[in-house]
Amino acid sequence: LRLIEIQPAVKNNDPIVCTLTEATFGSKPQYEALSYMWKKETADEPILLNGVPFVVGKNLRDALLFLRRDYKRGSTKTRLLIWIDAICINQREPQERNRQVRIMDQIYFRAQAVVVWL
C-alpha cells in the first residue's frame, strides 16, 4: 500500500510537494483516501513527488490544494497521509494496477476518512 504525505506550505500558492511512502495494513497506518472524478483532461499540472516532477490533472491538483489548505487550518495531525489512486498505484504497470484494484475496497474501508472531490 502506497500513501502520499502532502507537505505543508507557507503560502497557498506554494508548489504542491508530496512524499510517497509504503505501509502495510498490518501496520495500521492512519490515512485518508481521496475519491475524485477523473475528468477528461490532460495531466499537465505539475507537483513534486519525492523531489521529482510528476504531472496530474487539474481536478486532482485542485483537490490536493484543498487538502493541504484544510490540513493547515488547525489540524491536530502531525502529518497528512492520503491514498490517491492516480498517484499511489503505478498506472503504467497493468499487473500492479489490477492487484491494487482488487484491494481498493479494503483501502477505502480502512481509511480514517474518505474525501469525495467532484
N, C-alpha and C positions, 0 to 999 in steps of 0.2 A: 504494500500500500504506500503510494507516494502522496505526500502532502506538501503544500507550499506554505511558507511563512511570509506574510506580507510585512515588509519592513516599514516602520513608522516614517513619516515625513515631517519636515519642519513647516513647509508651506503646502497648500492644497495642490499647487501645480508642479510640485517636485515630481521627477520621474518615478514610475512605479518600479520598485525593486523587490524581488522575491527570491527566496531561497528554497530549493527543492530538498526535502528530507524524506527518509524512508522510515516506516513504522510497521509493526505487525498488530493485528487485532489483539493478540495476547498481551501486548504492552499497554493496552487500553489508552491509546492516545486521545487527548481532549481536542477535538477538531469540529469544525462546522463544514457542511457540504453546500456547494452552490448549485442550484438548479436554474438554468437560464436558457433563453431562446437563442439557438444558433441561427442567426439571421443570414440571409443570402448576401454576404458582403465579403470583400476581400480581407484577408488577415494582414493588415498593414499598420496596425497601431503598435509601436514599439514599447516593450517593457524590458527590464533586465532580469534574467533568470540565472542564478548562480554566477552573476557577473558577465553573462553572455547575452547579447541582444536576442530577443525572442519576439515574434510578432503575433498579435491576437486581433480579433475583430473588434470593431468599435463598441459593440454592445458589451462584450466581456471586459474591455478596458474601462468602460463606464461603471460596471459592477465592481471592479477592483478599486476604482477611485472611491466609490461609495463605501465599500467595506473598510477601506483604510481610514476614511474620514469618520465613519461611525465608530470605529475602534478607538480612534484618537479622543473621542468625546467621553472621557471619564470611565473607560473600561477598567475593570479590576484585573483583567487577564494580563499576564506578563508577556504573552506572545499570541499572535493571531495565526493559528494554523487552519488551513482550509483545503478541502478537496474540490478540485475543479477538473472535470473530465478532459477538457481540451488541453490542459497543461500536465495533469498528473498521469495520464495514460499516453504512452508513446503511440501517437496516431499513425505513424509510418510502419509499425510492426503489427501485421494482422494477427499473429498468434497472441501477442500480449494484449492487443485490443480485445480480442474475443475472450480471453481469460478474465480480463478486468470487467467486461460487460456482464459476465456470469456472476460476479460478486457485487455488482452495483447495488442490489437490494440490501446487502449487508453493510455496504459503505454508507448508504443513506440511513439505514436503521440505527447504526452505531454512532452516528454523528450527534453531537450535543444539540445541534440545531441545523435545520435546513433553510437556507436563504433562497427565496424564489425571486428571480430577477427577469422581468419581461421587458 
